Amino acid sequence: MAELLQLQQAQHPGQGLTVSFSAGITELAVDEDIDLAIDRADRAMYRAKVSGHRRCELG
């Protein structure tokens, strides 16, 4: 997703749009409660934001 946003921005220079993207990514186990996976991804996203712009963290 981040690479796609950067590509779109590069194809339209001078449009006055600046995008930075941070994300938390996790994997949902077969028998896992979705709320636990969402909590992991959420914590990973906050780690990414605290670590700086344009980061992806695994949770």
Secondary structure by P-SEA (a helix, b strand, c coil): caaaaaaaaaacccccbbbbbbbbbbbbcccccaaaaaaaaaaaaaaaaaacccccccc
